[in-house]
Amino acid sequence: MTVLRPLYIDRAAAAVRLEGPALIVEQPQQAAGRFPLRLLSRVVVRGPVPWTMEALFACLAGGVPVTFLSLDGAVVGLCLGRERPEESLALLLDRLTAEPDWAEIYGRWSRAAERRAIVAALRRLRPPPGADLRAESAAALLAAHLPGGDTPGARAARRRLEGFLSAHLAELLARAGVPLAYRGGRGAALDLRPAFRAALGWSLWAPLGRWLDLQRRHPPGRDRALARRRIAAQYEAAAPQIAAHFRRLLASLDRFLREELR
């Protein structure tokens, strides 16, 4: 079975172009990288990197989502590509949004999904019975237990991980067959991404802690590129668990809607 891998492109890249069935990433003062489209799961671009339209079109036609991040890791744009065949969840979402109180119904599922994610994230800290599990309080508790504590550097690193998560989520939703209308398509009443990001975001505390610990034990000095490569590597190490959590969320939403809409 072919293993698909993400491609991270940093602002140091001179250009991205298409050559046959592959993306060519040109780098100053070094050989260009060649990345066959059939082997790419998603592309994450940080900063202003020039693309040819042929390269971008090829990604969209091949169903490879491209996410553009600002230099601090915030998502500034998504190119989601062609739709994949709809699955049964699509029909359930159509039925949901036809209900007059659909937002309240969906809100109950999304709040419960995030609460379960918070409980899982806090489990290693063994909070006392009756601990405040609201998102803001839970985040403050997790931040306080990071190596080095809740510093500006830790917050900046978390924003970068959140950008990686947004890119990963675009891929996961597309590959799960979720229609474009429910994953950010214009004019859609329901966008699944915010609730899924909120729940999956609690999985980022572990790779953040590992990155901070690595930075403390082996400081990169002035080599910021090394620090960026390390944080991308930490995300990719956590990606299989995040993808598994995504699949559980999708299955949970499917079960919830079948119960609510029967």
N, C-alpha and C positions, 0 to 999 in steps of 0.2 A: 504494500500500500504506500502511495506517495505521501510523504510528510510535508505539509505546507508550513512555511515559515514566514514571519513578518519581516518587513524591511524598514529599518529606521534610517532616515536621511537627515543629516544635520545641516545647519546653515553653511558649514564649511564646503559643502558640495558646490561645484561650479555650475552644473546643469544636469538635468535629467532628460534623456531623449529615448526614442524607440529605435531599436535595430533588430529587424526581423521579429521574432516572438519574445524578445527580451528587453527589459529596461537597462539602459546604460547610464550609470551614475558617474559623472566625470568629477574628479578630484584634482585640485591644483597640486602639481609637483609629485603626482603618483599615478599609477596605472588606473584606468577607469574600471569600475566594477560592473559585472554583467550578471543580471538577475532574471532568469526565465520567468515569464508571467505565470506559467502553469504551476510553478512551485511557490508562488506568493499567496499568503493568506490575507495580508493587508499591508498598506504602506503608511508610515507615519513620518511626516515632514515637519521638522522644527525650524522655524525662521524662513526668511524669504529666499527660496531656492528656485531658480528659473526652470520651468517645464516647457517642453514642446506640447502642442495640442495633440499631436499623434500619440505621444506617450500617455497623456491623460485619457484620451479616448480609448486606448487599448486596455487600460486598467478598468474603465467603466464597462466596456464590452465584455471583458473577461470576468466580471463580477468581483473584482478586487477593490474593496473600498479604500479610498485615500483620505486621510485626515491631516489637516494642516494645523499646526500648533504655533502659538506665539513663542518668543524666546523664553518666556517664563512658564511655558507648558500649558497655557490656556488654549482651548479649542477655538479656532477662528473660522474654520470651514470644514465641511464634509462633502466628499463626492462618493455617492453610495452605489452608483452603477445600476445595471438593469435589475428588474425584479426577478425573483426566483418563483417557481410554482407555489401557489398558495396551498397551505395544509389546513387541516380541520380547525386549528386555532383561529385562522382568518375568519371563518364563518362565525365562530363564537364572538369574535370582536365586533363583527358587523352587527350581530344580534344585540350585543351589549350596548353599542352606541346608538341603537334605535330606541333604547329605553329612555323615558324622560328623566329618570334619576340615575343615569349611568355613571355620572361622575362620583356620586356618593357610593355606589356599589364598588366601583374600581378603587376608590379611596380606602375602603375597608381592607381590600386585599393588599394594597401597597403599604399601608401602615403596619399590617401584621407581618408582611415580608421583611420590612426593615427592622421591626422589633426582634424577629427571630435572628436576623443578622447581627444585631447589637448584642444579644445574649451570647451568641457564638463567639463574637470578638472579645467579650469580657470574661469568657469562661476561664482563660488562663490566669486572670488576675484574682479569681475567686472573690468577687464582691460579696459583702455581707447580705443576708436576707433583707429584703426591703430596699435595696440600693436603688437610687434614681436611674432608671433606664431610658430616660428621655435622651434624644440624640445629642443635644448640646452638652449635657452632663457626662454622658458616656464618652464623648470625644475628648472632653477635658481630662477625664480620668486616664484614658489611653495615652494622651499626649504627655501627661505627667510621668508616665512610666517609660517613655522613650529613652534610649541611651543619650544622655546629655540634656534631657528634658525638652520642653516645648520652646524651641528657639526659632528665630526667623529662618535659619537654614533648614530646619526640619519642616517648617510650614511651606517653604519654597519647594522642597523635595516632594512633599505630599501633593502640591499642585501639579508638579510634573507627572507624578504617578496617576493622578486623576485624568490628565490629558491622555496618557497611554491607555487608561481604562476606557475612555470615550472612544478611542480608535478601535480597541478590541471589541467593544460592544457593538459598534457598527458592523464589524465582521460577523459576530455571533448571531445577531438578529437576521442579517441577510442569509447566512448559511442555514439558519433554522427555518427559512421560508416565510418569515414574517413579511407581509406586504409593505411596500414602501410607505403607504398611507399611514401605517402605524409605527413607523420608525423615522419620523421626521419629515415626511412628505408634506408639501405645502397644502394648506386648506384642510388638513385632517383634524377631526375633533379630538382624537386621542393619540398622544405620542408616548409610547412605552418607555422611551429612553430615560426620562427623569427618575421614575420609580426604580428601574433596574439599576441605574447608577447609584441611587441612594442605598440600595441593599448591597450591591456588589462593592461599594466603596469601603465598607467595613472590612473587606478582605485586604485592603491596602496597608493596614497598620503593621502587619507582620513583615512584608518586604521593606517597608520604610524603616522599621527597627533594625533589620539586618543590614540595610545600606548604611545607616548611621553608625552602627557598630563597626562595620568594615572601614568607614571613613576615619573613625577614631583610632582603630588599631593600625591602619596603614594609610596615613594621610597622603592625599595625592599632591600636596603642595600647590603649585600654581597650574598644575595640569587639569584644567577644567574639563577638557575632553574626556579624560580618564574618569572623572567623577560622573559625567553624563553616561558614559558607556557602562559604568557600574550600576547606575540606577536602572538603565534599560535592561541589563542582565538580571537584576533582582525582580523586575516586573515579569520578564519572560520565565523565570524560575517559578513564579507564582501563577503564571497564566493557566496551566492545566487545572489547578484548583479553582481558579476564577471561572473557567469555562464549565467545570462541573457544577459549580454553584449556579451559574446561569441556567444550565439545563434543569436543575431542580426548581428554580424560580419559574421557568416556563411551564414545567409540568404542574407546579402548584397553581399557576394562573389558569391553566386548562381545567384542572379539577374544580377549582373554585367557580369558574364560569358555568361549567356543566351543572353544578349544584344550584347556582343562583338562577339560571335561565331555563331550567327544565319545566 
